[in-house]
Amino acid sequence: MREVSRSTRLARSAEQVWEEARTLGGVNHELAPFLRMTVPRGIPADTTLEEFPLGETVGRSWILLFGFLPTDYDDLRIMEMEPPRRFLERSRTLNFSTWEHERTVEPDAGAGSVITDRLRFELRPVLRRVPGFGGLAKRVVEAIFTHRHRRLRRRDTAAHD
């Protein structure tokens, strides 16, 4: 099992940050312009993570490179939900037999907040046998979440300009 963690201080309140973080639109804003996640079939586009039944796979969300090229999928399953503070997703993807994403949004000193993403993942057995692929996968996950946090900071700065 590999692990990656990213934390970012933001000027916006924890409540404001949670409002965006709990939607697929918010996720896609963070991933843009490189990646986009589709809404699972049968799920309304404006559904929030709080509306997903806990512990059940709600459907397959495709991860699209540059918005159109399928590179992975996420059989999306929310295990724990503590609005407006935390969620835990534990899913399977094409590449990972285990994909665990925990996001917390905590009030910071003053009016701001701290958002933290913790990822734990394990490659599918066939990919674990490919020399160097585990390290490459970890670097890709690190890069994606570094990008997501950069996008969070930009949105935060734009909201306070």
Beta strands, then each sheet from edge to edge (+ up, - down):
strand 1: 2-10
strand 2: 35-37
strand 3: 57-65
strand 4: 69-82
strand 5: 86-93
strand 6: 96-107
strand 7: 113-123
sheet 1: 1+ 7- 6+ 5- 4+ 3- 2+
end
